[in-house]
């Protein structure tokens, strides 16, 4: 079963927060923790891996925190996943130095290798900037969905009042 870990999901969400604040100031882990409702301790572990992966840099001092090392369009989702979890696929069939005695005769090897290439290409082609763009269009999509359901042209955020 192909599972995306909570570490990856939380790591991407935290990087999105940094990307949104990138032009303004560094964000502290405490602030990210509060914004996302995540454990501070868990975020510390995630950011240790992101630092090792050269995706974030910490700054010290009263206004310190973390910033992205690269621009959002330069960070692929595949790079983030790999920094947080390692390679997506760990399968003896796709390992070049496999000890499997049937590797040269097995029809499954090509299947798993093709799947790995497809997933790597897809995630490698998606960036943090793509997710930011999608996130920024979510309120508009929600509005359109609610408008279709109700038949009214009412904002889902501002209802009644002034």
N, C-alpha and C positions, 0 to 999 in steps of 0.2 A: 504494500500500500504506500502510495506517495503521500507523505504528510509534511505540511509546512509547520515548523515548530513555533511555539509562542515566542521564542527568542527572536526569530526572524520577523514575525508579525510586529512585535513590540519595537524591534530595532528599526524597521522601516518607518513605523509611526513616529518614533523619536527623531529620525533623520528628516522626516517631513516637517516637524516642528522647527528644527534648525534651519531648514531651507526657507521656511516662511519668515524667520527672524534674521536671516543672513545679512540683510542690508542694514538692520538696525543695531544689533548688539549680540554678544555671546549669550547663550542660555545656560543657566545652571541646571544641574541634574535635579535639584529640588524643584525648580520651576517646571521642568519637563515632566517630572513625576506627578506634580499637581495637575498640570494641564491634561495629562493622559489618564490620570487615575491609576498609575502603576507604582509598584514597589520601588522605592529609592535604591535599595540594595540590589534588586534585580537589574535596574538600569545601570548601576555601577559595573556590573559584570558585562553587560552588553557593550557599554562604552569602552571598556578595556579591550574588547575584541575589535571594535570599530577603530580604535586608535592604532592597534596593531595592523589593521588592514589599511591604514593610511587614509581613512575617510573623514576622521574628525581630529581636531587639535584642541587641547585644553589651554585656557588662559587663566592666570592666577589673579588674585586681588579682589577687592570688594565688588568690582563690576565684571569679575571673571565668569567663566563658564566654558561652554564648548561652541565651536564653529565648524562648519564644513571645510575640509581641505580643498575640495573641488566644487565647481558649480553643479547645481542639480542635474543639468543636461549631460554632465560628464560622468555621472554615477549610475551605472546600470544596476538593475535589480539583481542580475546574476552576480555582479561583484559584491553586492551587499550580502546576498545569501551565502556566498562562498566565504566571505570574511567572518560571518557569524556561525556557520555550520560546517564549512569545508565543502568538498565537492558534493553536488546534488546526488550523483549516482555512485554507489559503491556496490558494484556487481562484478563478481568474478568473471562473468561472460565478457564484460567490456574492458577488463584490465589487461593490458598488453603482456604483463608478466604473470599471467594466470597459471596456476598449477593444474588446471583442469586437463585431464587426458583426452577429452573429446572436443576441445576447443576448435580444432581445425575441421571437424566434421559436423559441427552443431549448427543447425539452421536458426537457433535462437539468438546466437551472438549478433548477427546482423540486425535482428529486430530490436534488441536492447540498445545497440550502438546507434541505430537510427533514431530511436526514441530520445536517447540522451542528446544527440545533436539537435533535434527539433526543440526540445525544452531549453537547451542552452541558447539556441538562436533566438527563441522567443523572449526569454528573460534577459538575454544580452541586448536585445533591441528595445527593451523598455527601460526608461530612466526615471529617476526621482522627479524630474521635471514633468514627465508624462503623468505621474500620479498627482502632482500639484495641479496640473491642468484639469484633470478629472475631478479632483476634490473641489476646485473652484466652481465647477459647473453643477455640483450636486444640489445646491439650493434651487437653481433654475429647473433642474430635472424634477425635483420634488414638487415644486410649484406646478409644473405642467401636468404631473401625475395627479395631483390633488384637483387641479382644474378639470381634468377629464372626468374624474370620478364624480365631482359635485356639479359640474356644469356651470359653476360660478367662477368669476375671475377675482378670486380673493387671495391675498398673500398668505402663505402658510405661517409666516413669521409674525406679521402684524395683523391682528384681528380686532375689529371694533376699536373703540377708544380713539384717542388722538395721536 
